[in-house]
C-alpha cells in the first residue's frame, strides 16, 4: 500500500525586525525621526529659558487655540508640496474668507453658521479658480498663487472697504475660542478631556499593532518589539500629559476637535486612498505617474480645490479667534504653513512628507513663536530665528538625500 507524502503546512511569516537598539532605530530614518528629536529639544529649551512658563496649563491651551489655523493650513500645504507645487496665496485666501464671514454675520446679521458655510464656499471657489490655471492652463503653481496672493488681498480690502469689522456672534467665536468643560465632572480637572486623551492613546496603540501585523503579513521590515513598546510608552505619556494640561486649564478646546478630525481624515486620505497615492506618485516621478495612467490634470485640480477648502476652514477659525476681520489678516500665514510642511519632513522636490510630520512641524513653529513672545524678544529677532529654523530644516532634507544617495 503506497503512501503519499503530505506537504508541510506553510509556516507563519516571520517578522523581519530592525535593530532593537532605540538609538539605532531612531537614526535609521533621520528625515522623519529628526523632527521629533528637534521638537523635544525645543520644548525643553524654552521650558528652561522661561522657567516653566511655556509648559503651564493655560499656555499649552493657548498654543492650541492660537495656532490651530496654521496647522489646518499645513495639512493642505503638505499635500500641495508633496505633489511638487507651492501655494503662496493661502494667507490672502484666509483673509477673504474672514472678510466674507464678517460681512454676513456682523454687517448683515446672518446666522453664524451661514457665515461659516459661506466662508468655506469662498475658499472652495478660490481653490477651483487656482486649480484651473495650474491644471488645465499649465501655468506654474508658483506664478498662479503669487498672483492669487495679490488678487485676493485686494479682494479682501474691497469686501471690508479698507476697515476692520469686529463683533461676531458668540456661537461663531466658540468655533475657535470655545471649550468643552464639565461634561463628566472632575475636581480641579475636566474628566472628559482626560477620557479623550486616553481614547487617543488607545487608538494609537491599535493603529501601531495593526500596522505591525500588516507589515509582518507581507514580510516587510518592522520595528523591534522593544522599540515599538518604547514608542508607545513615550507617545502615551506625552498625550496624557497634554490632556492633563488641557483638563486643568479650561477643558477641551472645540477647535482641537476640529483639528483632530481633519488630521485623522487626511491621514487616511493620503495613505489609504487612490487620490493620496496619486499625489505621491505625481510628486515622486511625474513621468512615471503619467505612464501609469494617472490623470495628472484632474489630481492637480483637486489638490488646489482641497487647499482652498482648508484655507476656508483656517479663515473661519482665524476670524473666530480674533473676533473680527482685518484687511491685513493672515499676512505671513502662508510662510508658517510652508515652514511647517518642510520642517515636518516634506521634501523640496516633492513625493515625500506625512500629515503627522507637518503637524509636528507646525507645533514646532508654534512653540518657537510662543516661547519668543514669553521671553519678550523683539520682532526682528523673531523673524531672524524663524528664518534660520526654516533654512536648517531644508538643509537637513538636502543632507538626508545625499546621505541616502538620492538626488
Secondary structure, DSSP 8 states (H G I E B T S, - for coil): ---------------EE--S-HHHHHHTTHHHHHHHHHHHHHHHHHHHHTTTGGGSHHHHHHHHHHHHHHHHHHHHHHHHHHTT---S-HHHHHHHHHHHHHIIIIIS---HHHHHHHHHHHHHHHHHHHHHIIIII---HHHHHHHHHHHHHHHHHHHHTTS-EE---HHHHHHHH-EE-SSS--SSS-HHHHHHHHHHHHHHHHHHHHHHHHHHHTT-EE--HHHHHHHHHHHHHHHHHHHHHHHHHT-EEHHHHHHHHHHHHHHHHHHHSHHHHHHHHHHH-HHHHHHTT--HHHHHHHHHHHHHHHHHHHHHHHHHHHTEE-TTTTTTHHHHHHHHHHHTT--TTSS---HHHHHHHHHHHHHHHHHHHHHT--HHHHHHHHHHHHHHHHHHHHHHHHHHT--
